[in-house]
Amino acid sequence: MCTDEDTGSYFELAARAGRQALAAAEVGPERVGLVINAGVFRDSNIAEPAVAALVQKRLDVGLEYATGRLPAFSFDLLNGATGVVHALMAAHCFTASGEVEYALIAAGDTHPSTERGRADFPYTASGAALLLHTSADAGGFGRIYTGETPVQGPTAWADLEAAGTAGRDALTVRTEVGDPLELAARALRDCLDGEGIGPGEFATGAAVLLAPAPVPGFRERVAYRIGVPSAAVAGIDPFVGDPYSAAPVHAYLEAATQGMLDEARAVVFLGADENSAACLVYRPQAPVAAGTADRANVKYTV
């Protein structure tokens, strides 16, 4: 995770977070075969090349080709606040098959002007990274559960006509579209039912929910809505604000700092905004019972 104040560039923030993840896992960039960018808002509204490729370059991942070595692959997966959740499953498709040894997911957002603390930008500038690796010792992920609402027109856009020559620094964000709490609760109920996780597991610390912060008090409100103790929900410090696409990583680090993951057997990743919600369960330990062989055996480092 990187929230350094000396830069407002998402490219730099994401690259710094990526280096932190690689250092924490003691993995060299030459072992990373896939980079996925789930961040939405980026420097200068750049559309091409893919932001993932720019982050890949800064991390020195796959820049040298050698005989017998698969080249690194990178792409953007833009799905609002749920991008990290979907990127986890996309990365699994590559790691579980053995095509890549390590996959790195980057997320985070910044105003296209790269100015920090703008009143017209509702999200906290940051960069976040997850490093995934397939392991027989890991329990891996379940399936994705989603909820969404029809969107009436764009929720973020650059008014190029009004901006004139400053179009690359222009951005308008409309956040009052749908109800993120209702969407999240709907997806979570389906997820907990589908994965066989009851309120008792949250009460004993066996299950932990990682909650984003699309609206104030979201952590407590979503806990009440789905009937689990708020103490079992890791949220985001109100002083941080809303890190949007990077929110699942912020919540994970908060849970780790509080020791909530020490005994957890199920960690629920949740992404949500006014338009959609998505969640999936990660089980840190490999299953011991039959009938769970379809899970992705993945370990990850933040």
N, C-alpha and C positions, 0 to 999 in steps of 0.2 A: 504494500500500500504506500502511496506517495501523495502527500498534500503539501509539499514544499511551497513556500511563499515566494521563492525567488523566480518562479516561472509560471506563466499562464498557458503554456503550450501543452496541449494534450499529448502530443507526440513525445515530448520530453518527460512528462509525468508518467505516462504509460511505460516508457523505456526504463525509467528509474525503478518503477515497481517490478518490472520484469527482471531486472538485474538483482533486485532484492530476493525475488522468488528463486532464481537460479542459485544465488549464493547460499540461501537457507537450505536448499536441497543438495548443495555441493555438486551441482550438475553444470558441466560446461555447455556453452551455446551450440557446440558442434553436435551435441546429442539430441537437440530439439529438431523435430521433423515437421512440426506444424505450428503455425501462429494464427490464432483467430482473434479478430478485433470485434468486440461487442459494444464499444463506445459509439455514441450517436453523434454528439455535437463536437466538432473538431476545428482546428486552426483554419482560418480563412475559408471556411465552407468547402474545403477541398473534397472533390468527388473522385478524381483520378490522379495518381494511382490509388489503389486501395490503401486505407490507413494501415491495415495489417502489414502491408509490404514496407511502409515507412517505419513502423515499429520493428519489424524484422531486421531491417537494415541497421537500425540503431543498436540492436542487441547482437549484431554480428552473427545472425543465425543463417546458416546455409548459403553464405556468400561465395564459398569456394566449392567448385565441383570436383569430384574425384571418381575414378573408375571404381565401380562396385558399390558406390554409396548413393542412396536415394537423395535427390535434392529436396530441400525444405519447401513446403507449400504454405501459402498464407492467403487469407481471404477475410472480408468483412461479413459479419452476420448481424444485421441491424434489425432489432425487434423491440425497440423502446427499452423500457425498464426490465423486460423479461429476457433480454439478449443473453445474459450470462447463463441462465438456466438452459436455454436452447443450445448454447455453445458447448455446455458440458456434454450433452448427448451427441452433438456433432463430433466433438473431439474423441468420444468413445468409439465412434465408427472407425477411426483411424488407429487408435491405440490397441483396442481389443483384437483387431485383425492382425496386429504385428507390423503394420505398414510403417508406423513411426514408433520410436522408443518413448519420446516425451512430446507432449503437446502443451503449448502455452496459450492461455486465454487472457487477453487484455481488455479492460473496460475502463470507463470514466468519461467525463465530458468537460468541455470548457466553452466559453463564449468565443465565437469565431474571431473576435478582435484580440483574443488572448488577454484581455484585461480582467483582473480579478475583482470580485465583489460588485459587479454591476447590478443595479437595482432592477433592470429589465431582464435579468437571467435568473430563473428560479432555482438553479441547481448549483451545488458545490463543486468547484473545480478540483479534480483529483485524478489519479491514475491507480489502477489496481491490476493485479495479475494472479492467476492460478496456474500452477504447473501440475500436469496430470501424467501418471505413469501406470501402466497395467501391472498388477501384482497378484499372485495367487493368495497372498495373505489378506487382501482387502475384500470387503463385502460388495462394494460397488453401488451402482445406482439402480433405482426402479424406473418406472416409466414416467413420462411427463403428463401432468394434469393441468388443464387450462380453462380460463374463462375470459370472455371478451364481450365488448359492446360495439354496435355499429358506430362508426365514426362519421360525423357530419362535417366534411371538409377537413383540411389539414390542421394539425395541432402545432406545427412549427414550420416556418417558412422564411425565406428571405425576399423581401419586397424590393426587387432590383430596380423597379421604375422609381420608387420613392427614394431609394438609397443613392441612385446615380453612380458616380465613380467609386463610392464606398461600399459597393455591393458585397465584396468579400468579407466585410466586417459586420454586415447587417444580419439581424435575426429577430424574428417575432415568435414568441412561444405562448400558446393558449392552453392553459392547464385545466380550466373549469369545463370539462367535457362530460365525464362520467363519474362513477363512484368507485374509487379503488378499493375501499373497504368491502363492499359487496362482492366485487369481482374476486378479490383475494379469498374471502370466506367461502365462496362457492367452489373455487378451485381446491382450497385446502380440505373442505369436507369430502370432496371426491377422492382426493389424494389419501387422506387418512383412512377412509373406508376401503379404498382399493389396496392399500398397503397393510391393512390390518393393524393400525396403530390407534390405541384408545387413549382417553384422557388420563388413565392411571399411569401410563408410561411417561407422560409429561410430568405428572405429580411426583414420580420417584426419580426423575432425572435421566431415565432411560431414553427419552426422546426430547429433542431440542428443536425449536423453530427459529429460523433466522429471518427476521422481519425487516423489510425496507422502511423508508420514511416518506411516502408520498404526501401525507398530510400529518399535521401535529397530533401527537398521542396515538399514532397508528399501532405501536406495539401493544399497548394496553387494550385498545379497542378491538383489535383483531383477536387477541387472546379471549376476551369476553365473548366475542361473536361466535367463536368455535368451541367455547367451553373448556379451555385449558388454563392452568395457572399462569399468570403473567410472568412469574419468576422463571418459567421454562421457555420464555421467549426472549431471545437476544435481539435487541434493537440497535439503534444508532443514536449516539449522544446528540441531544437537541442542539447543542452548540455547533455541531458539524453541519446541520441542515439536511438537505436531500441530495445525496451523491448520485441519484438516478441510476444509470446503468451499472455503476460500481457498488450499489447498495448491498447486494448479497455478500460481497467480499468484506465490506465494512462490518456487516452483522456477524460474519464468521469470526473475524478478528476480535470483536467484542465478546463473543461467546468463549473464545479461547482464552482471552485475558481474564475473564471471570471464572475460569475453570469449569465451565458448563459442558465442555466436550470430553472431560476426563472419563466419565462413566457412561456417556451417551452411546447407545446402540443404534440410534436412528437420528440423523440430522436432516431436517427438512429445509431445503433451499427454496426461498420464495422471492419472486420478482413481481412487482405490481405498479401500475400507474392508472390514470383515468380511463384508459382504453382497453387494457388487458392485464391478465395475471397468469402466472405459470409457476408450478412448483414440482419438485421431485425430491425423493428421499435418497440420502446417501447412508449406507451402513458401513461403518469403519472396519468391522470384522467380517471375515469370510463366513458364509452361512454353514451351519453344521447339520441342518435338516435337509431332507430331499425336497425337490420341487422348486429350488431357487437358483438353479444353474443358469437361468437366463439373465442374471444380473451381470453388469459390467464390472469386472474386477479391477477397480481403479483406485490408486492412491493419489492424493493431491497435496501440493505445498503452496502456501500463500506467500 
